[in-house]
Amino acid sequence: MVVLEPGQNLAAEVDDAVAAGADALGMAGGDGSLAVVASAAAEHGLPFICVPAGTRNHFALDLGVDRHDLNGALDAFGAGVERRIDMGEVNGRTFLNNVSLGIYGEAVRQSTYRDAKVRTLVEVAQTVLSPMGDAASLRLTDDVGREHAQLAVVLVSNNPYALDPPVAGTRPALDGGLLGILILDAPDRRPGRGRAWAAPEFEIFSGATVAAGIDGEAVPLSSPLRFAMRRRVLRVRIAAHHPGASPSARLRMAAPGRGLPTVREGAQDGRP
C-alpha cells in the first residue's frame, strides 16, 4: 500500500507498483485519481478496485460500490466479484465518468472552485453567457444533423446517464459501448434547446483551447476534441456484499418481469 504525500506523482507510483509485480490495482480517492489508476490497470490488464474515499464518489455509486462502506470495499482485494466495463477517451486521455465543457469546464479551472463551487459556477455562467464572454466557442453537429455553435453546456459521459427521477444522474450500465452526450444551447441563441443522445464516437470543434473538466479535474484540450469508447477494457472487482449495480440499474432490473441483478455472478477468488 502507498500513502500519497503532497507533491507525489500518482502515475509514477502506479508504474512502480506494476513493475514490482502487483496483481491488482486499487485507489482510495476522488474520481480524478481513480481514473489515473484505472487507466494503468486497463493498460496492463489488471483488476481495478474502487475504494470510495472521495467527496462524492460518483463512479463508486455507478459501479455498485457501497459509498458508506469504505472498509468493506477493501474486501475486493481478496475475494470479489469481477466484470469488465468501458472507459471513455478524449484526445487520447481516458475517463471513468464524464468530460464537462462550457460553464462547468470553465468553472473547474478557477482557483476558487473547490471551496466555493456554487458561487464560482454562478460567476462563470454570468461571464460565459454574457455577450462579451471570452470562453472558447464550441461547435458540434447533433445526432439529427443540427449544427450548434453557441453552447452553454456539453457533457460527454462514459455511457449515458438516466435523466428521469428518482435515479437521474446515475448510469444504468457501464458496459454499453456508447458515449452519453448532453448539450444545452446558450439562452436566446438559436437553436435554443437542449438535447441528449448516445454514440460510440463524437467530435467537438473550437477555434481555441477548450477548458474541460475531466472526472472533475481541470484539463485544457486542443480542437478538435475527439471522443471515443474503449469497450470493456477495464476489469473491475467489487466486494461480493456490495450492491454491484447503480440505483438506475437496480430500478430497471426490478421492473415487472425482470429479476434483480446479482453481483455474485462471475465471482472471482481474488486471482486475476
Protein Blocks (a to p, Z undefined) as FASTA:
>chain_A
ZZddehiafklmmmmmmmnopabdcddddfklmmmmmmmmmmnopacddddfbfnommmm
mnopafklmmlmmmmmmcccddddddddeehiacfkbccehjlmmmmmpmklmmmmmlmm
mmmmmmmmpmkbcbdcdddddfkopacfbdfbdcddehiadfbdfkghiafbfclopacd
dddddehiaehiacddddfbdcdddfbdcdddeehiacdddddddddddehkbccdddfk
bnoiafklmmmmmpghiacddfkgopaehiZZ
